[in-house]
Amino acid sequence: MVDEFHKRRDMVLDLLGNIEGFKLNKPGGAFYVFPDVSFFFGKELKGHKIKNATDFSLFLLEEANIATVTGEAFGAPDCIRMSYAASEAQLREAIIRIEKALA
């Protein structure tokens, strides 16, 4: 199962890496990625003012039906926390939705 999670992690990082504004790091364990989304702070996206990671998480929830949490509770206030403990198909669909919401 560890190999499967590494495969999903790498796929998620690869797909998110194609989205302008996401700064990525490669986690060594668990099944979460913490992309830095500070690129979007101070911008307005489809009528949503993005001041911080909380605003960005709410934007993704409302515009893409994607649930994330902010990294603030984990010491990463410029990041959102995304799980890759779903199927590859679900992860691909989620990232497609994120791309569409940001387009």
Helices and strands as residue ranges (DSSP letters): H 2-16, E 32-33, G 38-40, E 43-45, E 48-50, H 53-64, E 69-70, G 72-74, E 80-83, H 88-102
